[in-house]
Amino acid sequence: MSTMQRDWIRLTELVDDNPTITSPREAAEIVRHLIEKTCGYAFEHMVAVFLNNLNHIVGHALIGIGGFASAQMIPPLLFKQFFETPGATAVILAHNHPSGTTEPSEPDMVFANYLSGLCNALQIQIVDQLVVTAGSYSRIPFKEKAVLILEKK
């Protein structure tokens, strides 16, 4: 058996063992689990869940951690993790608000559109962007066809 065949079998087994995301509610449950595995809800966390073209989870990453009111996420770290995940074709991005509110802030919405533009430029599909708490979630509206505009200085 060739190396390529072994890699394909390993990838196929990985995909078969991972759940399929069919709704924002299921995505929020996965994100909650990831946040609870780290430091919990006391600090803001940014999480990426990587999906294949059948919406099977093929990976995930903690892409930002912050304080009580914000988190810093460096996009190259997100994209490095994405491109190193075999089979990844799409991403769900989520973060929590330590305040307990699921209402997206104005910076959340600006950042969501910025990330959408970056992902479109790299041909990565964003399936959803969420704000989660221990018991609830909301979707962050974003422009699916956002264009990344580079300013001249």
Secondary structure, DSSP 8 states (H G I E B T S, - for coil): --HHHHHHHHHHHHHHHS-B--SHHHHHHHHHHHHHHTTGGGS-EEEEEEE-TT-BEEEEEEEEEE-SS-EEE-HHHHHHHHHTSTT--EEEEEEE-TTS-----HHHHHHHHHHHHHHHHTT-EEEEEEEE-SS-EEE----TT--------
